[in-house]
Amino acid sequence: MDPASRTPLEMYRRMVRIRLFEAAATRLGARGEITGALHTATGQEGEIVGACMALHADDYMVGNHRSHGHPIGKGAGLNKLMAELLGRSTGVNRGKGGSMHLADFSVGSLGETSIVGSGFPTAVGAGLGAKLQKSGRVTLCFFGDGASSEGTFHESLNLAALWKLPVIFLCENNGYAITTSARKGVSVPDIAVRAAGYGIPGHIVDGQDVLAVFEVTRTAVLRARAGDGPSLIEAKTYRFNEHASALPKLNYRPADEIERWRARDPIALLSKHLAATGLAATAVLEAIDAEVQSEVDAAVSFAQSSPSPDPAEAYDHVFVDPIVPLRS
């Protein structure tokens, strides 16, 4: 289906999926059913869904440590994602990836890792492969404001620009790299201006406006498919929660700043738009909310009832055979 024919109602559904999926995951983490750090995208659903819905189903996507929303925004099912978070064998990576190391090739998700800036080379590689194969596919690479100061960012944008690769670099600028403000960690006020150093378009968009993100990304996608090379998009957004669910509440963000951004919840903004334009009554949106909650509940039940991986599979899907330890 052409992205232009996709409806705002489907955008709403996918944003609610992300919000409710992560709310359930947070509860499971608090009960000890999910181990390790859990990074939620609550508040950032607009830029995720807007960008993902500008893609075709077979286009590629690369994410980062804040990783659940990206595949959901691209259309992934919830059962296997939730099972992966719980470390079950029915997960998208057979329970071996967990929250920060997801990949779901069924929706073109090539992988998401906890290493800041690691997605850039992967995205450029996918873009080069698509160009050589003449497949027409584009790659969408999500990254945060902190990653824009990594060497891989600059190297990858340079190479993508030189070779006119079909890659869209999308900066999810939520203002903070853990607790460090972008104002203190980035040398320019807008990350999008760094595009000029590589001779490619740079766009700034309101990340809380899913429709605006969709339009900007769609323009970049059309440019990439036409063979005109990469674009850099900076979505100004905000995470409502702490950097990770396991962290204590810290006082690095002013309370009034948090409230200002919460007043611009991307789901609420789209809901108001749908009502104002007559595209969806409140009852329709409430029905979608209920349907998605049922999906999430079913995903939790699926994950909890799934078996853990067999220890004998520990060395499956790795690049080398294990070295048998020497024993005296």
Backbone hydrogen bonds, N-H to C=O, Kabsch-Sander energy under -0.5 kcal/mol:
donor,donor_aa,acceptor,acceptor_aa,energy
5,S,2,D,-1.9
6,R,3,P,-1.6
10,E,7,T,-0.6
11,M,7,T,-1.5
12,Y,8,P,-2.5
13,R,9,L,-2.4
14,R,10,E,-2.3
15,M,11,M,-2.3
16,V,12,Y,-2.4
17,R,13,R,-2.1
18,I,14,R,-2.1
19,R,15,M,-2.3
20,L,16,V,-2.9
21,F,17,R,-2.5
22,E,18,I,-2.4
23,A,19,R,-1.6
24,A,20,L,-2.1
25,A,21,F,-2.3
26,T,22,E,-2.3
27,R,23,A,-1.8
28,L,24,A,-2.3
29,G,25,A,-2.5
30,A,26,T,-2.2
31,R,27,R,-1.2
32,G,29,G,-1.4
33,E,28,L,-2.5
34,I,28,L,-0.7
40,T,38,L,-0.7
44,Q,41,A,-2.9
47,E,207,G,-0.5
48,I,44,Q,-1.5
49,V,45,E,-2.6
50,G,46,G,-2.4
51,A,47,E,-1.6
52,C,48,I,-2.5
53,M,49,V,-2.5
54,A,51,A,-1.3
55,L,52,C,-1.6
59,D,56,H,-1.6
60,Y,138,V,-2.4
61,M,108,G,-2.4
62,V,140,L,-2.7
63,G,111,G,-1.3
67,S,65,H,-1.6
72,I,68,H,-1.4
73,G,69,G,-3.0
74,K,70,H,-1.5
75,G,72,I,-1.2
76,A,71,P,-2.8
82,M,78,L,-2.6
83,A,79,N,-2.3
84,E,80,K,-1.8
85,L,81,L,-1.8
86,L,82,M,-1.6
87,G,84,E,-1.4
88,R,83,A,-2.8
89,S,307,P,-2.9
91,G,88,R,-1.9
92,V,80,K,-1.2
94,R,91,G,-2.0
96,K,93,N,-1.8
101,H,98,G,-0.6
104,D,109,S,-1.2
107,V,104,D,-1.9
108,G,105,F,-1.2
109,S,104,D,-2.1
110,L,61,M,-2.7
110,L,108,G,-0.8
112,E,102,L,-1.4
116,V,114,S,-0.7
118,S,115,I,-2.1
120,F,117,G,-0.7
122,T,118,S,-0.7
123,A,119,G,-2.5
124,V,120,F,-2.3
125,G,121,P,-2.5
126,A,122,T,-2.4
127,G,123,A,-2.4
128,L,124,V,-2.5
129,G,125,G,-2.5
130,A,126,A,-2.3
131,K,127,G,-2.1
132,L,128,L,-2.7
133,Q,129,G,-2.3
134,K,130,A,-0.8
135,S,130,A,-1.8
136,G,130,A,-0.5
139,T,166,P,-2.2
140,L,60,Y,-1.9
141,C,139,T,-0.5
141,C,168,I,-3.1
142,F,62,V,-2.8
142,F,140,L,-0.6
143,F,170,L,-1.9
145,D,172,E,-0.7
148,S,144,G,-0.7
148,S,145,D,-0.7
149,S,146,G,-1.4
150,E,147,A,-1.7
153,F,150,E,-0.7
154,H,150,E,-1.1
155,E,151,G,-2.5
156,S,152,T,-2.3
157,L,153,F,-2.4
158,N,154,H,-2.0
159,L,155,E,-2.2
160,A,156,S,-2.7
161,A,157,L,-2.2
162,L,158,N,-2.5
163,W,159,L,-2.3
164,K,161,A,-0.6
165,L,160,A,-2.4
167,V,165,L,-2.1
168,I,139,T,-3.1
169,F,167,V,-0.6
169,F,231,S,-2.7
170,L,141,C,-3.2
170,L,168,I,-0.7
171,C,169,F,-0.6
171,C,233,I,-3.4
172,E,143,F,-3.8
172,E,170,L,-0.6
173,N,171,C,-1.4
173,N,235,A,-1.5
174,N,172,E,-1.4
177,A,180,T,-2.8
178,I,176,Y,-0.8
179,T,177,A,-1.1
180,T,177,A,-2.1
181,S,179,T,-0.6
182,A,175,G,-2.5
184,K,181,S,-1.5
185,G,181,S,-1.2
186,V,182,A,-2.1
193,V,190,D,-1.3
194,R,191,I,-1.8
195,A,192,A,-1.7
196,A,193,V,-1.3
197,G,194,R,-0.9
198,Y,195,A,-1.9
199,G,196,A,-1.0
200,I,195,A,-1.7
203,H,232,L,-2.5
205,V,234,E,-2.6
207,G,205,V,-0.8
207,G,236,K,-1.7
209,D,206,D,-1.6
210,V,208,Q,-0.9
213,V,209,D,-2.3
214,F,210,V,-2.2
215,E,211,L,-2.0
216,V,212,A,-2.2
217,T,213,V,-2.6
218,R,214,F,-2.7
219,T,215,E,-1.9
220,A,216,V,-1.7
221,V,217,T,-2.7
222,L,218,R,-2.5
223,R,219,T,-2.0
224,A,220,A,-2.4
225,R,221,V,-2.8
226,A,222,L,-1.5
227,G,224,A,-1.5
228,D,223,R,-2.2
231,S,167,V,-1.3
232,L,201,P,-2.5
233,I,169,F,-3.0
234,E,203,H,-3.3
235,A,171,C,-2.7
235,A,233,I,-0.6
236,K,205,V,-2.5
236,K,234,E,-0.7
237,T,173,N,-2.5
237,T,235,A,-0.7
240,F,42,T,-2.8
240,F,238,Y,-0.5
241,N,42,T,-0.5
245,S,38,L,-2.7
247,L,244,A,-1.4
258,I,254,P,-1.8
259,E,255,A,-2.1
260,R,256,D,-2.1
261,W,257,E,-2.0
262,R,258,I,-2.5
263,A,259,E,-1.7
264,R,261,W,-1.8
265,D,262,R,-1.1
269,L,265,D,-2.5
270,L,266,P,-1.9
271,S,267,I,-2.3
272,K,268,A,-2.4
273,H,269,L,-1.9
274,L,270,L,-2.8
275,A,271,S,-2.0
276,A,272,K,-2.7
277,T,273,H,-2.1
278,G,275,A,-0.8
279,L,274,L,-1.5
280,A,274,L,-1.5
284,V,281,A,-0.7
285,L,281,A,-1.8
286,E,282,T,-2.5
287,A,283,A,-1.8
288,I,284,V,-1.9
289,D,285,L,-2.5
290,A,286,E,-2.1
291,E,287,A,-2.4
292,V,288,I,-2.8
293,Q,289,D,-2.3
294,S,290,A,-1.9
295,E,291,E,-1.9
296,V,292,V,-2.6
297,D,293,Q,-2.6
298,A,294,S,-2.3
299,A,295,E,-2.1
300,V,296,V,-2.3
301,S,297,D,-2.2
302,F,298,A,-2.5
303,A,299,A,-2.5
304,Q,300,V,-2.8
305,S,301,S,-1.7
306,S,303,A,-1.2
313,E,310,D,-2.8
314,A,311,P,-1.8
316,D,313,E,-1.9
318,V,315,Y,-0.8
324,V,322,P,-0.6
